[in-house]
Amino acid sequence: MKPNPNPNQANPTQPAQPINFVDKLASGSTTVADIIAPAAQVITPNHMQLNNLYTKTFFVYTYPRYLNTNWLSPVINYDMTLDISMFIYPVETAAIMSQLRKRQTQLESSLSIQREKGMVRDPELENAIGDIDALRDLLQQGQSRIFQLSLYFTLYAKSTEELETLTHQLESTLGGLLIYTKQTFFQMEQGFNSCLPMNSDQLKVLRNLDTASLSTTFPFTSATLSQNKGILYGINRHNNSLILFDRFDLENANEVIFARSGAGKSYAVKLEALRYYMLDTDVIVIDPENEYRTLSESVGGSFINLSLNSDKRINPFDLPKAVTGDTGDSILRSNIAMLEGLLGLMVGGLTPDESGILDKALYETYALKDITADINTHQNQPPLLTDLLTVLSNITGAESMVKRLQKYTEGTFAGLFTQPTNFELDNRFIVFSIRDLEETLRPIGMYLILTYIWNKIRNELKRRILILDEAWIMMQFEDSARFVHAMVKRARKYYLGVSVITQDVEDFLSSRYGKAVVSNAAMQILLKQSTASIDIVAEVFNLTEGEKYLLVLCVFEDYFLHFFVQHQLQY
């Protein structure tokens, strides 16, 4: 019988074999290896070429007597494309003890022979004996172990010339640490494979290290700050890695930014606000100079101009809605305490007697509208500043307060604080402008806006950023500074991040509440500082002389990011 010339054709004399369609389909499918594999690979004695990329692998063959902690950091943070691979093999203590005992016997015999011959002492031999003796003690006591380490480096470059330059830089950097390498000549493929994430040591160039020495090779020492979520803040100057994180994952989401005029703080804050806005975070800005109007309009936000001539009004007597755990009495007490701070700011300060009178008058003013500690009465129409003035006019000892408050009800500033609130926070990007407010009204306007925002924030928990630009305006006065500090302290409970920005660092930090605000901000950004303010900044943030020098002379792109863990990053 003749053999079947076509192996795929069925042989009638043999039973039919079933076809495995799964294997058939798999043979024609694209695998992960097909996707990531280079189109071409060229292996030469001194390098490899993968498509248009050139690679070269090195192994460490000798270490110094002492290894400093974090000695790999200069290599890891060097500006080059580099793979580092480590293979660590534990060695049985009993086996290594036997070898050390034999080696020590040999060395001591050599030392004895040299002494008998009257030769000059050999410090290297004596040190070796001392090292072995000390290591044996540690091993015997269980305080150390011996490991074998394979350490490889693979460089990548776009040309052979660049590859040689990087080779020289790597060898020089390691040579300065008394760590010497060799290229894997005629074993470039094995060296390259050893640096791939496949757990395959194809070179097996091993060196013995004890526990202490091995711990100094810990590779994860790079000054990087990158998370899987958040926004891009910049590029790390040390290693060009991305600074990427979410401030809401810090101890709190508060932030302070200090810089002199023209240092770029407004640009940095706008960029941060826009990036968080893209991540479904609401943004509210108190803008003293209309700097954020264009940004607000570009994202379809709301721009609210608060001034004597505008039609927007806020009634400070509005009561916030109750949230879980609130009682009618606590809501009323809290709002009256806030009003006492605002009114104290409006009249230029209160004496202890006036403070007591005002407290009583505020309760009576709410009572005129049938608003009491009963939370059901909080739905009634709230009183106005004119109602308070009517109550104060009938109280003995309040004459001075009445005179000072009259300019806000019937004098120069009439209308701004005496009308019901006529707008809502119904947008995800809101800018409150106080540029058109008179200079004396700005602290009052900022205080009023902050109280309104705070009451709204407490009603609905969601990610929000509140940007308080030129915060030194609020820190000039005791009542407003105290309110800002209280808001920053409580912001975390309501998923709020407060950004406090100022160029008058000295004025801000001269207030005891200013320093307290800084201590309650998990994130501080320092841009270029003036020579007049750098000393107080250095004292508050514990800056070194080098950091002070950088902040005084830095260019626009340079700034410090200082975190709650006291970990400083320059970028």
Backbone torsions as a table, in degrees:
resi	resn	phi	psi	omega
1	MET	NA	136.8	179.7
2	LYS	-81.9	143.5	177.0
3	PRO	-67.0	151.9	178.7
4	ASN	-70.8	118.9	-177.9
5	PRO	-70.0	-21.7	-178.6
6	ASN	-110.2	107.7	-176.7
7	PRO	-65.5	-25.1	-179.1
8	ASN	-80.8	-11.5	-179.4
9	GLN	-86.2	136.3	-177.1
10	ALA	-64.2	138.1	177.6
11	ASN	-95.1	119.6	-175.1
12	PRO	-65.7	-19.9	-178.4
13	THR	-85.6	-9.3	-177.9
14	GLN	-118.9	150.3	179.3
15	PRO	-67.9	145.1	-179.0
16	ALA	-67.2	137.9	178.5
17	GLN	-93.6	136.1	179.1
18	PRO	-69.2	144.0	180.0
19	ILE	-91.0	127.2	177.8
20	ASN	-87.0	95.8	-175.7
21	PHE	-68.6	-26.8	178.6
22	VAL	-63.9	-47.6	177.8
23	ASP	-64.9	-36.2	-179.4
24	LYS	-62.8	-44.0	179.5
25	LEU	-68.6	-39.5	-178.5
26	ALA	-63.2	-34.3	-178.4
27	SER	-66.9	-21.5	179.5
28	GLY	-104.7	8.5	-178.7
29	SER	-95.0	156.1	176.6
30	THR	-86.3	127.9	179.9
31	THR	-100.4	171.2	177.1
32	VAL	-62.1	-38.3	178.8
33	ALA	-61.2	-37.0	178.3
34	ASP	-64.4	-33.9	-176.1
35	ILE	-75.1	-44.2	-173.1
36	ILE	-89.9	-14.2	-177.4
37	ALA	-69.4	141.9	177.0
38	PRO	-68.7	154.8	178.8
39	ALA	-71.3	-29.0	-179.3
40	ALA	-143.6	146.6	178.7
41	GLN	-139.4	123.8	179.5
42	VAL	-120.1	125.3	-179.1
43	ILE	-111.9	122.6	176.2
44	THR	-118.6	170.4	-180.0
45	PRO	-60.8	-30.2	-173.5
46	ASN	-118.0	3.3	173.3
47	HIS	-167.1	169.9	173.6
48	MET	-122.0	150.6	176.4
49	GLN	-122.2	122.5	177.2
50	LEU	-116.0	106.1	-171.1
51	ASN	56.0	-116.4	179.9
52	ASN	-103.9	17.4	-177.3
53	LEU	-112.3	136.6	-179.6
54	TYR	-108.7	138.3	-178.6
55	THR	-131.4	155.4	176.5
56	LYS	-150.4	139.4	-176.8
57	THR	-115.7	143.8	179.6
58	PHE	-126.1	153.7	171.3
59	PHE	-127.7	147.9	178.2
60	VAL	-85.5	128.3	-178.7
61	TYR	-115.5	-11.5	176.5
62	THR	-152.1	146.7	179.6
63	TYR	-122.8	157.9	175.7
64	PRO	-73.5	173.9	-179.1
65	ARG	-66.6	-37.4	179.1
66	TYR	-120.6	135.5	176.4
67	LEU	-111.3	125.8	178.2
68	ASN	-78.4	149.2	177.0
69	THR	-60.3	138.6	176.8
70	ASN	65.0	32.9	-177.5
71	TRP	-69.3	-18.7	178.6
72	LEU	-79.3	-12.2	-174.9
73	SER	-56.3	-44.1	179.1
74	PRO	-59.2	-32.7	179.6
75	VAL	-76.7	-44.5	-178.1
76	ILE	-62.8	-39.9	-176.6
77	ASN	-89.1	3.3	-179.5
78	TYR	-71.8	146.6	-176.8
79	ASP	-80.5	74.9	176.3
80	MET	-154.1	154.8	176.0
81	THR	-81.8	119.7	-168.0
82	LEU	-149.0	137.5	169.7
83	ASP	-109.9	135.9	176.9
84	ILE	-120.8	130.5	-179.2
85	SER	-126.7	133.2	178.3
86	MET	-124.4	137.3	172.1
87	PHE	-125.6	123.9	-175.8
88	ILE	-118.3	123.9	-178.2
89	TYR	-119.0	116.0	175.8
90	PRO	-68.9	145.7	-179.7
91	VAL	-116.3	139.4	178.4
92	GLU	-62.7	131.2	-177.1
93	THR	-62.6	-39.4	-178.4
94	ALA	-61.2	-42.3	-179.0
95	ALA	-66.3	-42.1	-177.2
96	ILE	-72.7	-31.4	177.7
97	MET	-63.1	-40.9	178.8
98	SER	-63.1	-43.3	179.6
99	GLN	-66.1	-40.4	-179.9
100	LEU	-64.9	-38.4	179.5
101	ARG	-63.8	-43.4	178.0
102	LYS	-64.3	-42.6	-178.3
103	ARG	-66.1	-40.0	178.9
104	GLN	-65.0	-38.3	177.3
105	THR	-61.0	-43.5	179.5
106	GLN	-62.9	-44.9	-177.9
107	LEU	-67.0	-41.3	179.5
108	GLU	-66.8	-33.6	175.6
109	SER	-65.0	-43.3	177.9
110	SER	-62.1	-40.2	180.0
111	LEU	-66.0	-40.8	179.2
112	SER	-63.6	-41.1	179.0
113	ILE	-62.5	-42.3	179.8
114	GLN	-63.3	-39.7	179.8
115	ARG	-67.5	-41.1	179.7
116	GLU	-62.5	-33.5	179.7
117	LYS	-84.0	-2.5	178.7
118	GLY	71.5	25.4	-179.3
119	MET	-76.4	157.5	177.2
120	VAL	-62.9	140.5	-177.8
121	ARG	-58.0	146.4	-179.1
122	ASP	-110.0	98.6	-177.6
123	PRO	-59.3	-34.8	-179.2
124	GLU	-63.9	-40.2	179.3
125	LEU	-68.2	-41.2	179.9
126	GLU	-65.2	-41.0	178.4
127	ASN	-64.2	-38.6	179.6
128	ALA	-63.0	-41.7	178.6
129	ILE	-64.3	-42.8	179.4
130	GLY	-63.8	-40.0	179.3
131	ASP	-64.6	-42.9	-179.8
132	ILE	-65.4	-39.9	-179.4
133	ASP	-64.1	-44.4	179.5
134	ALA	-65.5	-39.6	179.9
135	LEU	-66.3	-39.2	178.4
136	ARG	-61.9	-39.7	178.2
137	ASP	-62.0	-44.7	-179.2
138	LEU	-64.9	-40.6	178.8
139	LEU	-66.8	-40.3	-179.4
140	GLN	-65.0	-35.8	-179.1
141	GLN	-84.8	-4.1	-179.9
142	GLY	75.4	17.0	-179.5
143	GLN	-88.5	-6.1	-178.8
144	SER	-153.3	161.9	174.3
145	ARG	-136.2	166.1	178.2
146	ILE	-108.1	136.8	177.4
147	PHE	-129.6	154.5	171.1
148	GLN	-105.8	130.8	-174.7
149	LEU	-119.0	131.0	168.7
150	SER	-110.6	124.8	-177.3
151	LEU	-127.2	121.3	-176.1
152	TYR	-127.3	148.8	175.9
153	PHE	-126.7	132.9	174.8
154	THR	-120.5	121.9	179.2
155	LEU	-95.7	151.7	177.0
156	TYR	-128.4	138.1	-180.0
157	ALA	-149.5	163.2	-178.7
158	LYS	-92.2	-7.9	177.8
159	SER	-152.4	163.1	178.7
160	THR	-67.2	-33.1	178.6
161	GLU	-65.1	-45.2	178.0
162	GLU	-64.3	-36.2	179.2
163	LEU	-63.3	-40.4	178.1
164	GLU	-66.9	-38.0	177.8
165	THR	-63.2	-45.9	178.8
166	LEU	-65.4	-35.1	176.7
167	THR	-60.1	-46.2	179.7
168	HIS	-63.5	-40.8	-179.3
169	GLN	-65.5	-42.8	-179.8
170	LEU	-65.7	-45.3	-179.7
171	GLU	-65.3	-35.6	178.6
172	SER	-68.6	-42.6	-179.6
173	THR	-62.8	-47.5	179.4
174	LEU	-71.2	-36.0	178.4
175	GLY	-62.7	-33.5	176.5
176	GLY	-64.7	-20.6	176.8
177	LEU	-96.4	7.0	-177.2
178	LEU	63.3	31.4	175.2
179	ILE	-113.9	119.6	-171.0
180	TYR	-111.6	141.6	-176.7
181	THR	-122.5	163.5	171.7
182	LYS	-134.0	150.6	176.5
183	GLN	-79.3	149.3	-178.6
184	THR	-86.2	64.0	179.8
185	PHE	-56.3	137.5	-179.9
186	PHE	60.7	8.4	175.2
187	GLN	-135.1	32.0	-176.7
188	MET	-62.4	-38.5	180.0
189	GLU	-66.6	-43.8	178.4
190	GLN	-64.5	-38.8	177.5
191	GLY	-65.3	-43.4	178.4
192	PHE	-61.8	-44.4	179.5
193	ASN	-63.6	-32.6	-179.7
194	SER	-68.8	-21.4	178.9
195	CYS	-96.5	-0.8	175.3
196	LEU	-80.4	153.6	-179.2
197	PRO	-76.3	59.5	-178.6
198	MET	-120.9	0.8	-179.9
199	ASN	55.7	48.1	-178.7
200	SER	-130.7	104.4	177.4
201	ASP	-89.9	98.6	-176.5
202	GLN	-93.5	-2.3	179.2
203	LEU	-102.8	-41.2	178.9
204	LYS	56.3	47.3	172.6
205	VAL	-93.1	102.5	-168.7
206	LEU	-107.9	145.5	172.5
207	ARG	-134.1	141.5	179.9
208	ASN	-82.7	132.4	176.1
209	LEU	-138.6	143.4	174.8
210	ASP	-84.7	177.5	-174.4
211	THR	-59.1	-46.3	-177.9
212	ALA	-62.5	-43.9	-179.8
213	SER	-67.0	-39.8	-179.6
214	LEU	-65.5	-35.3	-178.7
215	SER	-64.1	-25.4	179.7
216	THR	-72.5	-14.4	-179.3
217	THR	-90.6	7.8	-179.6
218	PHE	-53.2	120.4	-168.7
219	PRO	-86.9	-16.4	-172.3
220	PHE	-89.8	67.2	-176.6
221	THR	-119.3	7.3	-176.4
222	SER	-69.3	139.2	179.5
223	ALA	-79.9	68.0	-178.9
224	THR	-110.7	153.9	175.7
225	LEU	-141.2	89.8	-179.3
226	SER	-135.0	131.1	176.7
227	GLN	-118.1	170.9	179.0
228	ASN	-79.5	-9.3	177.8
229	LYS	-141.1	168.9	-179.1
230	GLY	116.1	-162.2	-178.5
231	ILE	-122.9	162.5	178.4
232	LEU	-83.2	123.3	177.5
233	TYR	-100.1	-25.8	-179.6
234	GLY	165.4	-163.4	-179.3
235	ILE	-121.3	131.1	-179.3
236	ASN	-67.8	125.6	-178.6
237	ARG	-68.2	-24.8	-176.1
238	HIS	-73.1	-40.2	-173.1
239	ASN	-141.0	11.7	178.0
240	ASN	61.6	20.2	175.5
241	SER	-81.1	160.3	-177.9
242	LEU	-80.7	137.4	171.4
243	ILE	-92.2	102.1	-172.1
244	LEU	-135.0	115.1	180.0
245	PHE	-162.9	172.4	179.2
246	ASP	-112.8	118.5	-177.1
247	ARG	-63.7	-21.1	178.7
248	PHE	-74.5	-8.4	175.3
249	ASP	-92.0	-3.5	178.5
250	LEU	-79.8	-176.8	179.9
251	GLU	-56.2	-39.8	168.3
252	ASN	-149.2	169.2	-174.7
253	ALA	-97.1	13.1	-178.6
254	ASN	-78.8	154.7	-175.2
255	GLU	-148.6	141.0	170.8
256	VAL	-122.1	142.2	179.6
257	ILE	-128.7	120.4	179.0
258	PHE	-115.7	133.0	178.3
259	ALA	-166.7	155.3	173.6
260	ARG	-77.9	168.4	-179.5
261	SER	-62.2	133.8	178.0
262	GLY	85.2	6.1	-177.2
263	ALA	-85.1	-7.0	176.0
264	GLY	100.5	17.6	-177.5
265	LYS	-68.2	-38.7	179.7
266	SER	-64.3	-40.8	178.3
267	TYR	-62.5	-44.5	-179.1
268	ALA	-62.7	-41.7	-178.1
269	VAL	-69.6	-41.5	179.1
270	LYS	-62.6	-42.1	-180.0
271	LEU	-64.6	-43.2	178.2
272	GLU	-62.6	-44.5	-179.4
273	ALA	-61.8	-43.0	-179.2
274	LEU	-64.9	-40.8	-179.4
275	ARG	-68.3	-38.7	176.7
276	TYR	-70.7	-33.5	176.8
277	TYR	-59.8	-36.9	178.3
278	MET	-69.1	-16.4	178.5
279	LEU	-102.6	30.1	176.0
280	ASP	62.5	37.1	174.3
281	THR	-109.0	125.6	177.9
282	ASP	-70.4	145.5	-178.3
283	VAL	-125.8	128.8	176.1
284	ILE	-125.5	131.6	-174.6
285	VAL	-126.4	135.1	167.2
286	ILE	-104.0	110.5	-166.9
287	ASP	-111.8	109.1	-179.5
288	PRO	-76.9	-17.3	-172.3
289	GLU	-130.4	19.5	-179.8
290	ASN	57.9	30.3	-179.3
291	GLU	-76.6	-20.8	-172.7
292	TYR	-104.0	4.3	-176.3
293	ARG	-63.7	-47.7	-178.8
294	THR	-61.3	-41.9	179.1
295	LEU	-62.8	-42.3	179.5
296	SER	-62.8	-44.6	-179.2
297	GLU	-66.7	-32.5	-177.6
298	SER	-68.7	-24.0	179.3
299	VAL	-107.7	11.4	179.2
300	GLY	74.2	28.9	-178.9
301	GLY	-83.1	-176.3	179.1
302	SER	-106.3	136.2	177.2
303	PHE	-117.3	115.0	-176.0
304	ILE	-112.9	113.7	-179.4
305	ASN	-96.2	116.2	179.8
306	LEU	-103.5	111.8	179.6
307	SER	-158.3	173.9	179.8
308	LEU	-64.1	-29.1	-175.5
309	ASN	-98.4	-4.4	-179.5
310	SER	-85.9	169.0	-179.6
311	ASP	-98.7	3.6	-179.7
312	LYS	-90.9	131.8	-177.8
313	ARG	-135.6	148.7	176.1
314	ILE	-127.0	127.5	176.6
315	ASN	-94.3	112.2	-177.4
316	PRO	-66.4	-12.6	-178.8
317	PHE	-86.3	-1.3	176.6
318	ASP	-61.1	136.1	177.5
319	LEU	-95.7	138.3	178.7
320	PRO	-71.5	156.9	175.5
321	LYS	-71.2	150.7	-179.3
322	ALA	-73.6	140.0	172.9
323	VAL	-116.0	173.9	-176.2
324	THR	-54.5	125.4	178.3
325	GLY	95.5	-12.1	-179.6
326	ASP	-81.6	144.6	171.7
327	THR	-114.7	162.9	178.9
328	GLY	-60.3	-37.7	-179.7
329	ASP	-66.5	-43.2	-178.7
330	SER	-66.5	-37.7	178.7
331	ILE	-64.4	-45.3	-178.7
332	LEU	-65.3	-45.1	179.1
333	ARG	-60.7	-44.0	-178.9
334	SER	-62.4	-42.6	-178.5
335	ASN	-70.9	-34.5	177.2
336	ILE	-67.2	-39.5	176.2
337	ALA	-61.8	-40.0	177.3
338	MET	-64.8	-42.0	-179.7
339	LEU	-64.2	-36.7	177.9
340	GLU	-62.4	-39.5	176.3
341	GLY	-65.6	-43.8	179.7
342	LEU	-64.4	-46.8	-178.6
343	LEU	-67.8	-34.4	174.9
344	GLY	-62.3	-36.8	176.6
345	LEU	-68.5	-37.2	-177.6
346	MET	-70.0	-36.2	-176.6
347	VAL	-95.5	0.7	177.3
348	GLY	82.8	24.6	177.8
349	GLY	110.5	151.8	-178.3
350	LEU	-125.6	142.2	171.5
351	THR	-79.0	164.7	177.6
352	PRO	-56.8	-38.9	178.8
353	ASP	-65.6	-43.6	-179.9
354	GLU	-65.0	-35.0	178.9
355	SER	-63.4	-41.3	177.8
356	GLY	-66.1	-41.6	178.6
357	ILE	-63.6	-43.3	-178.2
358	LEU	-64.1	-39.2	-179.9
359	ASP	-61.3	-45.2	178.8
360	LYS	-65.4	-40.7	-178.3
361	ALA	-65.3	-35.5	-179.6
362	LEU	-66.0	-40.9	176.6
363	TYR	-63.2	-40.7	179.2
364	GLU	-66.5	-35.0	179.7
365	THR	-64.9	-43.1	176.6
366	TYR	-66.8	-34.8	-180.0
367	ALA	-65.2	-29.7	176.9
368	LEU	-60.2	-28.2	178.8
369	LYS	-100.0	17.0	-180.0
370	ASP	59.1	35.7	177.0
371	ILE	-106.3	118.8	-177.8
372	THR	-129.7	-163.9	178.3
373	ALA	-70.3	-12.9	175.8
374	ASP	-71.5	118.7	-174.2
375	ILE	-64.0	-22.0	179.0
376	ASN	-69.2	-22.6	179.6
377	THR	-81.6	-7.9	-177.3
378	HIS	-74.1	-6.6	175.8
379	GLN	-80.8	-10.5	-179.4
380	ASN	-69.5	160.4	178.8
381	GLN	-62.6	123.2	-178.0
382	PRO	-70.6	156.5	178.1
383	PRO	-72.8	174.7	177.5
384	LEU	-120.3	173.4	179.6
385	LEU	-61.7	-33.2	178.7
386	THR	-64.1	-33.0	177.7
387	ASP	-67.0	-39.5	177.2
388	LEU	-63.8	-41.1	-179.1
389	LEU	-63.6	-36.0	177.5
390	THR	-63.7	-42.5	179.2
391	VAL	-66.0	-44.9	-178.8
392	LEU	-63.8	-31.6	-178.2
393	SER	-64.7	-21.0	-178.4
394	ASN	-101.3	9.6	-179.1
395	ILE	-111.5	128.5	178.0
396	THR	-69.3	133.7	179.9
397	GLY	96.3	-4.5	-178.8
398	ALA	-101.4	9.6	-174.8
399	GLU	-59.6	-41.5	-178.7
400	SER	-65.1	-41.7	178.3
401	MET	-63.7	-39.6	-179.9
402	VAL	-61.3	-44.4	-179.8
403	LYS	-62.6	-40.6	-177.9
404	ARG	-74.6	-25.7	179.5
405	LEU	-87.0	-17.4	-175.5
406	GLN	-62.7	-29.1	-179.7
407	LYS	-68.3	-16.9	177.4
408	TYR	-91.6	-11.0	-179.5
409	THR	-111.8	-33.5	-178.4
410	GLU	-140.6	7.1	-179.1
411	GLY	-106.5	-142.9	-174.7
412	THR	-59.7	-39.5	-173.8
413	PHE	-101.0	21.3	-177.7
414	ALA	-63.0	142.2	175.7
415	GLY	103.4	-33.0	-174.3
416	LEU	-71.1	-35.6	-174.8
417	PHE	-116.3	12.5	-172.1
418	THR	-119.3	20.4	-178.6
419	GLN	-129.3	157.5	179.0
420	PRO	-66.6	155.8	175.3
421	THR	-65.0	132.9	-174.1
422	ASN	-125.4	27.2	175.0
423	PHE	-154.0	167.1	179.7
424	GLU	-128.1	155.7	174.9
425	LEU	-85.3	81.7	-174.5
426	ASP	-114.2	28.6	179.2
427	ASN	-136.4	156.3	-178.9
428	ARG	-84.2	-14.6	177.7
429	PHE	-133.3	108.9	-174.1
430	ILE	-125.6	132.4	178.4
431	VAL	-119.8	123.5	172.5
432	PHE	-98.7	119.0	180.0
433	SER	-100.5	132.6	175.7
434	ILE	-121.8	18.8	-177.3
435	ARG	-61.1	-37.1	-175.2
436	ASP	-86.0	1.2	174.0
437	LEU	-76.0	143.3	175.7
438	GLU	-61.4	152.9	-174.3
439	GLU	-54.8	-40.4	-178.5
440	THR	-71.3	-20.0	-178.6
441	LEU	-91.3	-11.5	-174.3
442	ARG	-61.6	-48.3	177.9
443	PRO	-59.9	-37.8	179.5
444	ILE	-67.6	-43.0	178.9
445	GLY	-62.5	-41.7	178.9
446	MET	-65.5	-41.4	178.2
447	TYR	-61.6	-45.0	-178.6
448	LEU	-62.7	-43.7	179.6
449	ILE	-64.7	-42.8	-179.2
450	LEU	-62.6	-40.1	178.4
451	THR	-65.8	-39.5	178.3
452	TYR	-64.1	-45.9	179.3
453	ILE	-62.6	-43.5	-177.5
454	TRP	-60.7	-42.7	178.6
455	ASN	-63.5	-37.2	179.4
456	LYS	-72.1	-37.5	-178.7
457	ILE	-64.0	-38.7	-178.4
458	ARG	-67.3	-22.3	-177.4
459	ASN	-76.0	-29.2	-176.1
460	GLU	-140.6	117.4	-179.2
461	LEU	-82.6	118.2	174.9
462	LYS	-160.1	162.2	-178.8
463	ARG	-65.6	122.4	178.5
464	ARG	-139.8	148.7	170.7
465	ILE	-119.4	127.9	176.4
466	LEU	-109.8	116.9	-177.8
467	ILE	-100.5	118.0	-179.9
468	LEU	-109.7	93.0	-177.5
469	ASP	-81.6	150.0	-177.6
470	GLU	50.0	54.6	-175.0
471	ALA	-66.5	-16.9	179.5
472	TRP	-59.2	-24.5	178.4
473	ILE	-59.9	-41.5	-179.2
474	MET	-76.1	-28.0	-175.3
475	MET	-81.0	-3.5	180.0
476	GLN	-72.3	-24.6	-173.0
477	PHE	-120.7	142.9	-174.2
478	GLU	-59.7	-46.4	-175.1
479	ASP	-66.5	-45.8	-178.5
480	SER	-70.2	-37.0	177.7
481	ALA	-64.0	-39.6	178.7
482	ARG	-64.0	-38.8	-179.6
483	PHE	-66.8	-42.7	178.1
484	VAL	-60.8	-43.9	179.6
485	HIS	-61.6	-43.4	179.8
486	ALA	-63.7	-38.8	179.4
487	MET	-65.6	-43.9	-179.6
488	VAL	-63.2	-38.9	-179.7
489	LYS	-66.3	-35.9	-174.1
490	ARG	-96.1	-4.7	-172.7
491	ALA	-59.4	-38.5	-175.0
492	ARG	-60.0	-34.1	-179.1
493	LYS	-64.0	-25.4	-175.6
494	TYR	-112.0	22.3	175.6
495	TYR	57.9	39.1	-177.8
496	LEU	-115.1	138.0	171.9
497	GLY	-114.0	119.6	-178.7
498	VAL	-97.3	125.2	176.0
499	SER	-104.4	113.8	-178.5
500	VAL	-103.9	121.8	-173.8
501	ILE	-123.7	136.6	176.9
502	THR	-156.5	150.3	172.7
503	GLN	-105.9	-15.0	177.4
504	ASP	-96.1	77.0	-173.7
505	VAL	-62.6	-42.4	-175.9
506	GLU	-63.7	-43.8	178.8
507	ASP	-63.9	-40.1	-178.2
508	PHE	-66.0	-46.2	-175.2
509	LEU	-80.6	-12.9	177.5
510	SER	-71.3	-20.6	176.2
511	SER	-82.2	138.1	178.3
512	ARG	-64.3	-28.2	176.4
513	TYR	-75.7	-27.2	177.1
514	GLY	-62.5	-46.5	178.0
515	LYS	-65.8	-33.7	178.0
516	ALA	-67.8	-36.3	176.4
517	VAL	-62.3	-42.9	179.3
518	VAL	-61.4	-43.3	-178.1
519	SER	-68.8	-19.4	178.5
520	ASN	-99.3	12.0	176.2
521	ALA	-108.3	117.8	-178.3
522	ALA	-70.4	-14.8	-175.1
523	MET	-135.3	127.5	177.8
524	GLN	-127.9	128.9	178.1
525	ILE	-110.8	125.1	179.0
526	LEU	-114.2	117.0	174.5
527	LEU	-100.5	-163.3	-175.0
528	LYS	-59.1	134.5	-178.0
529	GLN	-114.2	156.9	175.2
530	SER	-84.1	157.9	179.1
531	THR	-64.8	-26.2	-178.6
532	ALA	-72.8	-29.7	-174.9
533	SER	-106.1	-7.5	-172.8
534	ILE	-64.5	-32.0	-178.0
535	ASP	-67.1	-43.1	179.9
536	ILE	-70.3	-33.5	175.4
537	VAL	-64.6	-43.8	-179.7
538	ALA	-63.2	-37.1	179.8
539	GLU	-67.6	-43.3	-177.7
540	VAL	-69.0	-39.1	-174.3
541	PHE	-102.9	6.2	177.8
542	ASN	54.8	50.1	-178.5
543	LEU	-82.0	149.1	174.6
544	THR	-81.6	171.1	178.1
545	GLU	-63.1	-37.6	178.5
546	GLY	-65.0	-39.4	178.5
547	GLU	-69.1	-38.3	175.3
548	LYS	-60.5	-44.5	-179.8
549	TYR	-61.0	-42.1	-179.3
550	LEU	-64.8	-41.9	-177.1
551	LEU	-70.8	-25.5	177.8
552	VAL	-80.7	-37.1	-173.4
553	LEU	-106.5	0.1	-172.7
554	CYS	-67.3	155.0	175.3
555	VAL	-85.3	178.2	-173.2
556	PHE	-57.9	-37.5	-173.0
557	GLU	-77.0	-11.8	-174.1
558	ASP	-94.5	132.3	169.3
559	TYR	-160.7	165.8	179.8
560	PHE	-99.2	141.6	171.0
561	LEU	-116.5	116.3	-170.6
562	HIS	-115.2	123.6	-171.0
563	PHE	-107.9	167.2	-177.8
564	PHE	-62.7	-20.8	178.8
565	VAL	-89.5	10.9	-179.5
566	GLN	60.5	30.4	178.2
567	HIS	-101.1	113.6	-174.5
568	GLN	-97.8	133.6	178.3
569	LEU	-126.0	131.7	173.3
570	GLN	-97.1	132.4	173.3
571	TYR	-161.5	NA	NA
